[in-house]
Amino acid sequence: MSAGTKTAKVSVWRQPAQVWAVAFACVIAFMGIGLVDPILPAIAASLQATPVETEMLFTSYLVVTGVAMLFTSWISSRIGTKATLLIGLGLIVVFALLCALSGSVDAIIGFRAGWGLGNALFISTALATIVGAASGGSSAAIILYEAALGLGIAIGPLVGGILGEVSWRGPFFGVVALMAIGFIAVLVLVRSAGEKRTPVPLSAPFRALRQPALAVLATAALFYNIGFFVLLAFSPFPLGFGAMGIGLTFFGWGVALAITSVWIAPILLRTMKRSTAMLIVLPLLAIDLIVAALVVGSAPALVACIIAGGLLLGLMNTILTESVMEATDLPRSVASSSYSAVRFLGGAAAPPIAAALWHAFNASVPFYFAAVSVLISAAVILFGRRALRRIDVHEADATEEAAAVLVGDAA
């Protein structure tokens, strides 16, 4: 995003219809990350589910998304990007509808897994489509994609809160309607004629993790994502708000994340090395989580910690993505897929562990657990810094950044 944005500013908002079709679908796909946040307590109450069972809605979604990431490049390189987009969108529509019609939390957990498969197929292909069709070059495509990411993450909880005030089923029906529109837009507007396909070996993402730098970053991201998803998925329970209150809180969180990810992180990285920036941001995030543990009984104070956490998470997301991009000579999409698969495992494990710790001890312990995980992430970066020397001396060009953001920012 930092390279070539000046040239993209002239034409970034003047794009072909197929670019806007995919960008719109991206917003809806990213809304799915936080959409269920405001309705977690309502689902637990309505379906007589424990907090651990309810948190599995995140786990099933993230596990399947992460595992599927290892295979999406292999699939799309064979059937084409438009077919992959449509299959992904179609799966999201079907499984979101099944979630809305479900009568048990176990059924929703299973259907969220199917939703995760659709999401992996879609998000792993969306930016490649935008890059190929956008006017203004790759820089314009990156701006559009990150704008869609930030908008989706920000408004997902808000829409979830508004519809969740009517029924916990409302947000799921909302996704069905919006994704169906996205499906039709992609079907009608995205062109596939003349598309070149270069098959990617099935083993490529697995081999990528043998690279020391990528292994260090993936391991750090695994522990970092524990902190990310404790803040996102567990915080609604101790807040004690209704669906609208939770939605507004995480709308603020999403806006904060988007601001630092899109605008502040590039400024920060012009003043310091990427590894140095991570070693500053991660301890600050751990401090924020410790403060959240100490003030968990005060809803206003916890809201402040959640929004402050969003600012730090936005910085870390962008820094990690750029670091993965520069870590190896591997194709950026392959490296990003491998990294994201490992990263999602941390996100998948965090919500049920946090709920179990809350049940066994108190509401502060999950935040302490998250803080320790984030500090482990910082330690991995610190002790693996020799393997990361490359990320501090290489600048990304716009094309490489597009390929990296393709998967890495989608978590």
N, C-alpha and C positions, 0 to 999 in steps of 0.2 A: 504493500500500500504506500510505502514511503517513496518508492521509485516511480517517477513519471506521473505523479498525480496532477501536476500543473497542466500537463498536456491533456489530461483526461477531463479536467473541469469544464472545458468548453462543451463537450458532447456527452457527458456522463448521463444526463437526463433525457437525451435524445437517442432513443434506442429502438430497434425493430420490435415488432409486436411479440415475436417469440421470446425475446429476452425478458420482456415484462411478464409474459405468461409464466416462465420458469421462476422469476424473482417473486411473483405473487405466491406461487406454490411453496417457495422457500420460506416465506414468512409464516405460512400456515404450518409447515413442517416443524419449524423451530418453536412455534407456539406450543407444540405438543410436549416440549421439555418441561415447561412449568404449568401447563394447563391443569393438571390434576392436583397441584399443590393446595389451592384453596378448598378443595372438596375432600381432602384426606380425612379430616375429623368427621365430616358428614357421612362418608362411606363407611367408616368404622362404626358409627352409631347406627346407621340404617341397616347395615348387613351383619350386625353383631360380630364384627371382626376385631381382633386385637391390633394394637399398633404395629406389631411385628408383621402380621399378615397384611395390613394395609400398606406398609412400606415396601412390600414385595411387588407392588405395582411399578415402582421404579426399578427394582432389581431385575424382574423378568424382561422388561423393556430394554435395559442397558446391557444385560448379558447377551441377548440375542443380537442387538445392534452391534456390539463389539465383535462377537464371533463372525457375524455376517460380513463385517468390514474386511475380513481376511480374504473373502471370496468375491466381493462385488466387482473389483477390477477385472478379474478373470471372466465374470459373467458379461459385463458391459462391453468388454473388448470383443466378444463373440456375437452378441445379439444386437449390439448398437445402443447408443445413448437414449434415443427416443423410446425404444421398447423397454429399456431398463427404467426410465422415468415413469412410464405409464404403469408398469407392473408394480413399482414401489408405491405410487399414488393409489392405485387400485387396492392394494393390500391394506393401506392405511384406512381407506374408506370402509372396507369390509370389516376390519377388526375394530375400528372405532364404533361402528354401528353395533357390532356384537357386544362391545363393552357397555354401550348405552342400554341394551336390552337384557343385560345379565341380571340374575337374581342372587348371585353369591359372589363373595370376594375371590374365591378360588377361580371362578370362571373369568372374572376380570383380569386376574393375574395371568391366566393363560392367553387371553386375547391381547393383552398388552405385549406379550412376547411376539405375537404375530405382527402387531403394530410396529415393534422394533425392527423386524425383518424388512417391512416396507420402508421404514424410515432410512435404514442403512442403504437400501438400493437407490432410494431417491437422492439423499444428500451426497452420496459418493459420486453421483453423476451430474448433479445440477450445475456446479460451477464449470465443469468442462463444457457443458452446453452453452452457458452464458459467455464463457471466454471465446468460444468458436463463433458466436453470433454478434457479440457486442461491438458497437462502434466506439472509437476512442481507444481501442487497444485493450490489453490485459489489465492495465491500471483501472480503467473504467469498470471492467468486470469485477475487479476486486472490491471497489467501492460499493457497487451495487450489492454484491454478495454480503459484505459485512454490514451494510445498511439493513438488508433483509434479516440477517442474523440478529442484530441488535433490536430491530423492531419486533421480531417474533418472540424473542426472549422477554422483552419488556411487556408486550400486551397479552401474552399467554396467560399469566396469572390474573390479569385484570379481567379478561373475558371469562376465565374460569370462575372468578369471584362473582361477576354479574349474573352469569347463567346458573352458577351454583346456589345463588340465593333462591332460585325457583325450585331446583332439584339437583341432586348430585349427578343425575343423568344428563342435565342440560349441556355441560361442556363437551361431552362426547358427541351429542347430536350436532352441536355447533361445528365441531371438527368435520363430521361427515358432510355437512352442507358446504363448508368452505373448500374442503379437499375435492369434493365432487366438481365444484366450479373450476378448481385448479386442474383437475384431470381433463375436463373438456377443453380448457384453454390450451393445455399442452398438446392434446390430440389434434386440435384444429390448427394451431399456430406454429408449432415446432416442426421444422423441416428435417427430413432424414436423407433426402436424395444427395448422392455424392459423398456420403460420410465414409471416411477411411478407417478401417479397423485393423489394428495391430494386436494380435492375441498376446495376452500377458500370461506367463507361466503360472500355474496354480501354486507353485512353491515359492514364488517371488517374495510375498510378504513374510513368510516364515524365515527365509534366508536373510532378510533384511535385519532381523533382530540379533544376528550374530555380530553386527557392527558395534564395536564398543560404545561409540558416541550415542548411537540410537538406543542401545540397551540402557545406558545411563539415563537418558531423557525419558524413556518409557517407564523405567522404574520410578523415577522422581514424579512423573505424572500420575502414576498409580496411587501413590500416597497423597499427592496434592488433591486428586479428585475425591478422596475420602473427605477431606475438609470441605471441598466444594459441595458435595451432596449431603453432608450432615447439615450444612447451613441451609441448603435449598429444601431438602426433603423432611428433615426432622423438626426444624424451627416452627412450622405451623402448629405443632401440638402444644408446646409450652406457651406460645403466644396467647392461646385461649380466645382468639377472635372468631367471628363468624366468617363465612366464605368471602364476603365483600371486604372485610377488614384484612384478611390474609391476602386477597387479591391486590388490594391497594399497596400493602407492604411490599409484596414482591414485584409489583409494577415499579416501585421506587428502586428496588434492588436491580431489576433488569435495565432501567434507564441508566443507573450508575455504572453498571457493567458495560453497557454499550458506549457510554461517553469515554471511559478510560481505554476501552479496547480499540475504538476507532480513531480517537483524537489524541489522547494523552500518552499512550504507549509509544507511538512513533517519536514524540518529542523526547521522552525519557531515553529512548534508545539512541538518540543522536548525541547524548551527553555521556553515556557510559556503555561498557561492554554488556552483552546479553547475560553472561553468567553472573556478573556483578549485580545487574538489575534483579535477577532471580534471588540472589542471596540477600537482597534488601527487602523485596516484596514478600517472600515467604515468611521470614520472622515477623514482619508486620501483620500478616494474616494470622499467624499463630497467636499473637498478642490480642488481636481482635476476637478470636475464638475464646481465649481465656477470659477476656472481659465479658463476653456473652455468657460464659459459665457462671461468672460471679454475679451478674445482674439478671439472671434468667427469671427471677420472680417479678421483675418489673417490665411490663409489656413495652412502655415507651423506650426504655433503655435497650431492650432487646431489638426493637425495631431499628434503633440507631446503629446497633452493631451489625444487623443484617445489611443495611444499606451501605455502611462503611465497608463491609466485606465485599459487596458488589463492586465497589471501586477497585479493590485490590485484586479480585478475581478477574476483572476485565484486563488489567495490566498483565497478569500472569498468563492468561489465555493467549494473548498476542505474542508475548515473549517466548512462550513455549513453542507456539506454531512457527515463528521465525527461526527458532533454534533447530527444530526438526528439519526445516527446509535446508539449513546450511550444514547439517551434521555429517552428511555422507555424499558420495557421488552417485548414489542410487537414484532412479527416477523418483521425483518428489511425491507422486501419487502413491507409489509403492511404500516409500518410507512413512508417509503420513498414515496409510492404512494400517501398517504394522504397529506404529506408535499408538494410534487411536484404539486399536483392539485391546492392547494392554491397559491403556488409560481407562477405558470403560469398565474394566473389571473392578477397579477401585470404586468407581461410582456405583456399580451394582452391589458391592458388599456393604457400603456405608449405611444406607437407610435401615435395613433390618438389624444390623449390629447396634446402631444408635438407639433404636426402639427397645432392643433387648437390654441395653445398659440402663436406659431410663427405667424400665420395669424392675430391674434388679437393684438399682441404687436410687438415683434421683435425676432430675432434669439437667443438672450441671455436668454430670459425668460424660454424656455424649459429646459435649463441646470440648471438654478436656481431652477426650480421645481424639477428636478432630485436630486439636492443636498439636498433640504429640505426632500425629500422622504428618502434618504439614512440616514440622521440624525434622522428621525423618527425611522428607522430601528435600529439605534444604541441605541436610547432611549428605545425601546422595549426590547432589550437585557439587558440594564442597569437595568431597573426597574423589569425585569423578571428574574434577575440573581439568585434569591433564588430558583426558579423552575429549574434552569439549573445547580445546583450543581453537579448533576450526571455526566454531560458531562466533568467535569473537573477532575474527579477522576477515571474514567474507561478508560482502554485501549482496543481498538478493536482488536479482533483476525482476521485472514485473511478471514475466512468464513463469519463473520458478515460484514466485509468491502465489500466483494463481493456483498452481498445482498443489502447493502445501496447504493453503487455506481450504482447498477442496474437501479435506476430511478433518484436518487437525482442529479447526475452529468449531466444528459442529458438535462438539461435546459440551 
